[in-house]
Amino acid sequence: MPADHPGGQRRRIEVTGGDPAGDGAGPLGVRALPAAGGFVASTAGQSVTQPDAALDAIRWGFGLLPAAAMLAALLLQRRYTLDRAARAGD
């Protein structure tokens, strides 16, 4: 038994579905929010005025929504433990 692991057991966790889905959902959301707010695209040298709704959507997409997602992740992970004794009580 390896001395560096309790009980001599080594465990490997593989995440196969959630990571790629999460990696794709972030950029999709960042692009979708300004579009939903009426973002106006421009070309080099062209000046456009963005509607207030598009600016608000950008603020939400880069500030409040990521913070809310992080808070939700922290709340979900609060009860997670690797301690076998603690899990046995649940």
Order of alpha helices (4+ residues) and beta strands (2+ residues): alpha-alpha-alpha-alpha
